[in-house]
Amino acid sequence: MERMLADRMGRVSSSPTMRVLVEAEKLRQRGIDVVEFGAGEPDFDTPEHIKAAGHAAMDQGFTKYTPAAGTLEVRHAIAAHYASLYGVEYGASEVIVTAGGKQALYNAAMALFAEGDEVITHAPGWPTIPEQIKLADASPVIVRTYPEQGFEITADPFLDAITPVTRGIVINSPCNPTGAMIAEHELLRIIDAVADKNIWIVLDLCYEQLIYDPVPHNLPKLLAARMRDRTVLTGSASKSYAMTGWRCGWAVGPAPVIAACNAIQSHSTSNVTSISQKAVIAALTGPQEVVGQMLAEYRRRRDALIGWLTTDPRIRCHVPAGAFYLFVDISALLSPDGLRTSDEFAHALLNEAHVALTGGEAFDAPGYLRISYATSMERLREGAERIHAFVRALDAAGKTPSALRA
Ligand SMILES: Cc1ncc(COP(=O)(O)O)c(C=O)c1O
């Protein structure tokens, strides 16, 4: 048969979290009230002063191309943000503004990785990371984090996975979907092992401002001190400032790699929307209390939701240290006589109880569900009630492991 698509498409799959959004939308179009726990985005509106900056940009005719890497003003604002958060210094030529953290990671993968390279990342994790590594024709090597250790990202599995062809390590902390982080001393052990090798560390900090309890997490400073010339930091306005739709993120790293990202971006998407660039300046340089207010609300929701769900002991929750996802172990509800996998569970839950969430398979963690609690308290309670009613119906139909029936 004649080839239709490029070979690389055989290696890459579409975003499973986006698929849930599409399925839920189909139900909604039929007039069904779906409780939305699938979307990885804040329910909060973009703060007013940020929107005002977007409006002003339009009113002032700031609606033309900008340099592909972003205006000097926004790149300075990002550099200043990192200086104030972490005490690391970067110049404008070391910053590129991207269409979300996603494009920052994509550009970095394309700029750094190639066929024959191995790139180590952790699972359960955000599915885009290994797919991007594959798009760059490199091979993702997946190391595990474990529920018994709260899914904490630790050095040993990375150190064990390093081979002569390892070219990069991608770490996401706090992590989607587990909310777990890497401790500074663990990152230091990785740095010790790779600092004198030709290995890059790409650090996805997209949830960096959504950490519930203050713990030392100055990963950029540790990297800058020992391997600044082989570190790329990626970040985003999406989650911290409720700006998902504005599509604004960034990569920060040595000038040659940022120049390479710029070359890739200038031939693909060009600059991030000029209006979004102005809005993100307002986000980064304006009042930061909004971030703390949203974080406080996420914490209230996290704690309430865990309380509601765990009234059934077969639903096991690990308390996330950051981000806004609950990664729930439902393996005790799966059964050969009923729902066999967490994907099947998620699918049935959507179609029968109208709660949209993502099965753990999407994150390389069968037996789990990811619940995004970036939604109102009222909807969280409604969703938790629907989940309990759904499980009671499974019990009544003899579809859960009977020995453990609540
Ligand atoms: C771990 C992680 N990194 C990066 C992103 C990118 O988000 P955005 O492209 O909206 O900045 C996401 C979004 O879900 C994420 O979960």
The ligand as an SDF file (V2000), in Angstrom:
LIG
                    3D

 16 16  0  0  0  0  0  0  0  0999 V2000
    3.4920   18.9560   32.9400 C   0  0  0  0  0  0  0  0  0  0  0  0
    3.0420   19.9660   31.9600 C   0  0  0  0  0  0  0  0  0  0  0  0
    3.9550   20.6680   31.2860 N   0  0  0  0  0  0  0  0  0  0  0  0
    3.6100   21.5800   30.3840 C   0  0  0  0  0  0  0  0  0  0  0  0
    2.2830   21.8410   30.1160 C   0  0  0  0  0  0  0  0  0  0  0  0
    2.0090   22.8610   29.0730 C   0  0  0  0  0  0  0  0  0  0  0  0
    0.9770   23.7250   29.2810 O   0  0  0  0  0  0  0  0  0  0  0  0
    0.8710   25.0220   28.3620 P   0  0  0  0  0  0  0  0  0  0  0  0
    1.3070   24.6240   26.9910 O   0  0  0  0  0  0  0  0  0  0  0  0
   -0.5490   25.4330   28.4220 O   0  0  0  0  0  0  0  0  0  0  0  0
    1.8020   26.0200   28.9500 O   0  0  0  0  0  0  0  0  0  0  0  0
    1.2850   21.1240   30.7770 C   0  0  0  0  0  0  0  0  0  0  0  0
   -0.1440   21.3130   30.4800 C   0  0  0  0  0  0  0  0  0  0  0  0
   -0.9930   20.5540   30.8230 O   0  0  0  0  0  0  0  0  0  0  0  0
    1.6770   20.1760   31.7410 C   0  0  0  0  0  0  0  0  0  0  0  0
    0.7790   19.4860   32.4510 O   0  0  0  0  0  0  0  0  0  0  0  0
  1  2  1  0
  2  3  1  0
  2 15  2  0
  3  4  2  0
  4  5  1  0
  5  6  1  0
  5 12  2  0
  6  7  1  0
  7  8  1  0
  8  9  2  0
  8 10  1  0
  8 11  1  0
 12 13  1  0
 12 15  1  0
 13 14  2  0
 15 16  1  0
M  END
$$$$
